[in-house]
Amino acid sequence: MLKNEHGFTLIEMIIAISMFCLIILASSTVYIPIMYQFGQQTKISESQTRTMVGLELLKNDINNAGYALPWSFLNPINYSEFNDNGAPKITNPANANDSTNLVPRAIVVGNNLSLVGQNITMIPNTDYLVIKSALASNLSKVTNAVCGSQIVANTTCKKWTYVYYTLTSGITLNIWQNNVADIENMTNITDNVLVMRPSSSDETTKNILISDAAGNFTTPYRNDGNFDPNFAPNENNVTYILYGIDGNTTPRMPFNRADYYVSKRRCSLSPKTYCTSASGCSTAQGICSPSYCADNTGVLVKAAISHVNGSTDIDGDGMPDEIPILDCVADFQVVLGFDTDGDGLVGTYSDLTTATTIPPETATIANVITTMGDPTTIGDPALIRTQLKSIHLYILTHEGMMDKSFVYPAKTIAVGEALGGGPVLGNASFDLTTINNYKMYRWRVIKMTIKPSNLYPQ
């Protein structure tokens, strides 16, 4: 009996395979763009999340500018600020170092700087922002037996308390929760504190920094109240306020300092050894621009100034210890708002190059420089306290990665705005053509207006 066996001919097989390939090809033309767009949206979402987290740190530092800064000194003191230990060496960026024996400024701005050094390398022609307050630094250094040094969180700067004196009771130290072990209390002997005497009767000498005859302006905290007599109140009904500065190093300045700038890094630095814990080491290459960022962009960073040597290299490993705030930044501009006539309203705006005034204010750029300072002039800390009312930040960045299907519609973009009815302050026309493939990025300018809450009066 013959078997009835059926199969596919070669022609049928070729047709079937061809149809299958056509179906796969058609599907891929839809699938690939969908996955590409998914990747773009993921990068955009990630960048937006990082933006919110990083800029909140910047906002908090500006809000706290001036916190626990002295307004005058009981005795003459000498202190030191920035001192770069890199090569090539950068000296006093933004002229932000105040005179070693004068009251410090709470906020300093360097306009369109281009710094190139080992510890600080900036994207050219971007602004440099300096914040001074007890809360400005969140990094500190401790000795480490394995690696030599280790970076830790500076929790001391978040602490404060007060001590008061009466003729009948002597010295009384406030202990939070009546428990010296409470995390809000300072650590005995270890934490270094500023001792401040507030004065409500004389505004020019409010927040008097207590110091001894030798010029020492900090003292170790004592939870038994047995402070060095030079730093203890001895007049009836007098209160001193204690502000923590650093828990591991004797402070070189009567405040903490944070510098914000756009760091230009492409991971070209040689790996360095640094400490991650008391028991081990790791390697790092500093802050690096992510690979998806456009050329000629950098990372907006926060760099705390070390109380050990004055540089941004906290742990002494030969590279800056920068905290990344925002990736893919092409420009960073700062505009300041002032009330120069004392009517309670901001009437003068300036980017330290041009000043725009709203009548009846009549301030000029010369008046602004007198207040804030410039590369050759140190500003007036008292005028900063009384006149500086708002800080306007403009950050040029892009969302997501390069998109070959996207075309940015302009060659220039304003990194700033026309405040007070005058010209655009900041960078009126940033040239995007200086960036390779600029048309394939979604550019945007982040605008922030922050009113410092620790400058007095407001």
Buried (B, 14 or more C-beta within 10 A) or exposed (E): EEEEEEEEEEEEEEEEEEEEEEEEEEEEEEEEEEEEEEBBEEBBEBBEEBBEEBBEBBBEBBBBBBBBBBBBBBBEBEBEBBBBBBEEEBEEBBBBBBEEEEBBBBBBBBBBBEBEBBBBBBBBBBBBBBBBBBBBBBBBBBEBEEBBBBBBEBBBBBBBBBBBBEEEEEBBBBBBEEEBEEEEBBBEEEBBBBBBBBBEEEEEBBBBBBBBEEEBBBBBBBBEBEBEEBBBBEEEEEBBBBBBBBBBBEBBBBBBBBBBBBBBBEEEBEEBEBBBEEEEBEEBBBBBBBEBBBEBBBBBBBBBBBBBBBBBBBBBBBBBBBBBBBBBBBBBBBBBBBBBBEEEEBBBBBBBEBBBBBEEBEBEBEBBBBBBBBEEEBBBBBBBBBBBBBBBBBBBBBBBBBBEEEEBEEEEBBBBBBBBEBEBBBBBEBEBEEBEEBBBBBBEBBEEEBBBEBBBEE
